[in-house]
Structure formats: C-alpha cells, structure tokens
Amino acid sequence: MDRFWSKVKKGAADECWPWLACADTDGYGWFGFRGRSDKAHRVSWILANGELPAGAWVLHSCDNPPCVNPAHLFLGDNNVNCADRKAKGRDTI
C-alpha cells in the first residue's frame, strides 16, 4: 500500500488525487500489482474497498483519468460506463 500511495498527490477528500507515475496516452495510471500491471484507479478501489466483483468496472465520478481518489470512484459495467460517458457529453460513437 505504501508503494502505491507514494505515487499519488493526495489532497482534500473531495479533490482529485492525481497519479504521478506511469500513465498511458489517455491519462490512466498503471501500477504493478499482484504480479501484473493494472490501471491505478482499479488498484485504488481494491486497496480502499476490497476485491472487485466479477465483471465490475471502476469508473470515475470526476471524469478525470489520472484521479485515484477512492471517493471519486464507483463500480459499474460496460452499460453504466456508456451511460455515464453519454451523460457527461463524451459520447462520440
């Protein structure tokens, strides 16, 4: 846990906490976790809340890919992700 959180710029509970280490071209952080690379926001959810249910996606309420603040993350699936994207005006399909 210390290794993960050392790569995060924590702020107030309601602020985005940006990932400071390796990120992809879309801004999502990546972290070596349990012997493989995983998206940093998924690892944040697991560290804060426990294991992910099968098929669950970790989504951002803040719509900020580098954010790993557990308070800004919620669970959904592909349908919830698509509806969230559309509601936030990012539906380009």
C-alpha positions in Angstrom: 0.0 0.0 0.0 2.8 2.4 0.8 4.4 1.9 -2.6 1.1 2.7 -4.3 0.2 5.8 -2.3 3.7 7.2 -2.6 2.9 7.7 -6.3 -0.2 9.8 -5.6 -0.6 13.5 -4.9 -3.2 13.4 -2.2 -5.3 16.4 -1.5 -8.5 17.1 0.4 -11.1 14.3 0.5 -13.2 16.0 -2.2 -10.3 16.8 -4.6 -8.9 14.6 -7.3 -5.8 12.8 -6.3 -3.6 12.5 -9.4 -1.5 9.5 -10.2 2.2 10.7 -10.6 3.8 7.6 -12.1 3.5 5.7 -15.4 0.4 6.6 -17.4 -1.0 5.7 -20.8 -1.8 8.1 -23.6 -5.3 8.5 -22.3 -4.0 9.6 -18.9 -4.9 6.4 -16.9 -2.2 5.5 -14.5 -0.7 2.0 -14.4 0.8 0.1 -11.5 2.5 -3.3 -11.0 0.1 -5.1 -8.6 -0.1 -8.8 -7.8 2.4 -9.8 -10.4 0.8 -7.8 -13.3 0.1 -4.3 -14.5 -3.3 -2.9 -13.7 -4.9 0.5 -14.0 -4.1 2.6 -11.0 -7.7 3.6 -10.3 -8.6 -0.1 -10.1 -5.8 -0.7 -7.6 -7.0 2.3 -5.6 -10.5 0.8 -5.5 -9.2 -2.6 -4.3 -7.0 -1.1 -1.7 -9.8 1.1 -0.3 -12.8 -1.3 -0.7 -11.6 -4.9 -1.2 -11.9 -7.1 -4.2 -13.8 -6.2 -7.3 -16.9 -8.2 -8.1 -16.6 -10.3 -11.3 -17.1 -8.2 -14.4 -17.1 -4.9 -12.5 -15.6 -1.8 -14.0 -14.2 1.0 -11.8 -15.5 4.4 -13.1 -14.6 8.0 -12.3 -17.4 10.3 -11.0 -14.9 13.2 -11.6 -14.3 12.1 -15.2 -10.5 12.6 -14.6 -8.5 9.6 -15.8 -5.4 10.2 -13.6 -7.5 10.5 -10.4 -7.2 7.7 -7.9 -9.2 9.2 -5.1 -11.3 6.3 -3.9 -14.1 8.8 -3.1 -14.3 9.6 -6.8 -14.6 6.0 -7.9 -17.7 3.9 -8.4 -18.5 0.5 -9.8 -20.4 -0.3 -12.9 -20.3 -2.3 -16.1 -20.0 -1.5 -19.7 -23.6 -0.3 -19.9 -23.1 2.0 -16.9 -19.9 3.3 -18.4 -21.6 4.1 -21.7 -24.5 5.9 -20.0 -22.0 7.8 -17.8 -20.0 8.8 -20.8 -23.1 10.0 -22.7 -24.4 11.9 -19.6 -21.1 13.8 -19.5 -21.2 14.7 -23.2 -18.3 12.4 -24.2 -20.3 10.0 -26.3 -18.6 10.2 -29.7 -19.9 6.9 -31.1 
